Amino acid sequence: MTDLRAAIALRRAGPADCGRLAALLLEAFAFYGDPQPLAAPEMAERLRRRIDREPGFEALLAERDGLPVGFAIYAPVFWTTDCELSLFLKEIYVVDALRSQGVGRALMAEMARIARTRGWTRLVWTVDRFNRRAVRFYKTLPGLRTLDKNVFLISGDGMAELADESWG
């Protein structure tokens, strides 16, 4: 594992990396059996419009020999418990060939350093409960606390219908 750690470089992704991020995101969707939501060029353009913006997101890239092998996409979120910002991890992915080699943990550790440096008080993320491999991975992280919450989402026609409701 030591040789791999020396061969993996983590860095902050920027607008020029959005094509790489889009390709890895599409690979992640395929891995999870999700349909491809957008064509790669459109996804890259949408990522480019929001990376390092407010509101927007930030990303880390893991690379080996200059090729992307993993990423993490995150953004600040306001946490009402302490009225402070937290780092919300939206997506993390490591290519199949390098899973269980420390790349995911390195991405998590780097996000913890970013949060601590910025004075953000926690890392927060969701995981599909059926993704047992990811759940096992997360359970190895120090200080992990599992929240007993459901995640809800409204989009598309449902969001339009709700937005069009009148009150009063």
PyMOL commands that set and color helices and strands:
alter all, ss='L'
color gray80, all
select helices_A, chain A and resi 2-7+15-31+40-50+96-98+103-118+132-138+156-163
alter helices_A, ss='H'
color red, helices_A
select strands_A, chain A and resi 8-12+58-64+67-79+84-94+123-125
alter strands_A, ss='S'
color yellow, strands_A
deselect
rebuild
show_as cartoon
